[in-house]
Amino acid sequence: MKNGSKAVVTVLGYDRKGIIARVSNVLYERGINILDISQTIVDGFFNMVMVVDLSEPTCPFDELQDALAALGQELGLQIRIQKNEIFEAMHQI
Amino acid sequence: MIQTSQILETLRMIDQEKLDVRTITMGISLFNCVCDDTNRLASRVYNRIARQAENLVKVGEEIQREIGVPIVNKRISVTPVSLITGAVEDPLPVARALDKAAKETGVDFIGGYSALVQKGMTAADRRLIESIPQALSETDLMCSSVNVASTRAGIDMDAVRLCGRAVKALAEKTRDQDGLGCAKLVIFSNAVEDNPFMAGAFHGPGEGDCAVSVGVSGPGVVKRALENVKGAPFDEVAETIKKTAFRITRVGQLVALEASRRLGVPFGIVDLSLAPTPAIGDSVAHILEEMGLEKCGTHGSTAALALLNDAVKKGGVMASSHVGGLSGAFIPVSEDIGMIEAAACGALTLDKLEAMTCVCSVGLDMIAVPGDTSAATIAAIIADEAAIGMINNKTTAVRLIPAPGKKVGDFVEFGGLLGRAPVIPVHPFSSEEFIARGGRIPAPLHSLRN
């Protein structure tokens, strides 16, 4: 993407210990800085939205996406990363 | 800054409401392939497409991964083949080359085995139309279309008669698949040159060398939005649809610009259509029912569809720098679970569908009729639909499947995006002598419009 330096990581699923720690670790290992985090837990259902900076990643986007998806599988959560542009396109004029 | 709730809303649209980009379609001009040797022409066509569309599928998949929205199909449309086969005797080698190129590039469909004959047919046009049954039955990914009428030219009734025969012959040739070949043939009135949707996509003669266009989808998203305004007046219904269409179209615009940049090909248009699939929650009929109709096809359906079609355009048009194609709400029967149910229970008839095509984006689409329907009756249905398009200055089309051996009440099964359809009745009275006349129905008057 043209100015694709930001992406959004979303985590959805049942709450358990260490979700943020594990996700942050995957990002840290790949040189990715977290810009913003928000999370809510309703009736044990966890959802977290993280905005991250992709300007100095140490791996390609595909690899990062696969690593997060694999972590999601291990933790029984849905973890995905999408370029910020999709949200800007849909919600900003 | 984007709010968390907006991010989660987007995810819900993708996961639960089946928001997707239906297609990235690359339009490729084949005029520079023209020559008078059939085999050389076919090989030039193959090379031109295989080279130009080499990265189309890869780029589509990359964009899908990065933005997280499914891009269901990658497709190619080409210059109407009758325009490049004027100097050769047989268009079939070009058909095979198109199919081979589609398979080589990995796209889902290739469209443009087409002829534009609204005013009259050249020898090449006639050869192409007559070859359609053979061409579509021996290829897998190729789609075909014929434009038989326009507001400015009237209706070419000789072409209508030929097309009626072609549909019938094609059904017979694909008898073992319930006449599936007919799902790949569209007969148009006022065909547009930049439509990215199949089976009617072709790269019009007024287009440049190459362009990428995007067709969006998202009936499920509109249906869900309307659930929040239950019982509200239509003003509110229209506003809700407009806002939703705007968002859906913005996704299409993003994908189109990105594909254009990565492929190094000009951006053509975004087609802001609501294209249903047979999946639950992806139905245009259910949007109409959400407006308060017990079943799609009952009284009020035409008004509901008119509102939907218009609001989709109004909402989408500001979201994209170039809107084109068919842009509106599609009402294919076999590809829409709500339409299938409505046709199966008798709420939706061929006559009501015809009325609805006056206000929808295209026409009589993916409708199964009895296998013993005559070529003349099919031609007469095409003529009726072409007349609606001609008089109302809009695109209309016919994609009928006279399912061999099937009777009213039977089902035809196509699978995948093409779905399944109940066989619905046609009128039993003959149109034989009407179709036998041939000639042209003159272009209509553009004033005194009542």
Interface residues (C-beta under 8 A of the other chain):
Chain A: M1 K2 G4 V8 T10 L12 S38 T40 N47 V49 F61 D62 Q65 R80 I81 Q82 K83 N84 E85 I86 F87 E88 A89 M90 H91 Q92
Chain B: I2 Q3 T4 Q6 I7 L8 E9 T10 L11 R65 E66 I67 G68 V69 R247 R250 V251 Q253 L254 E258 R261
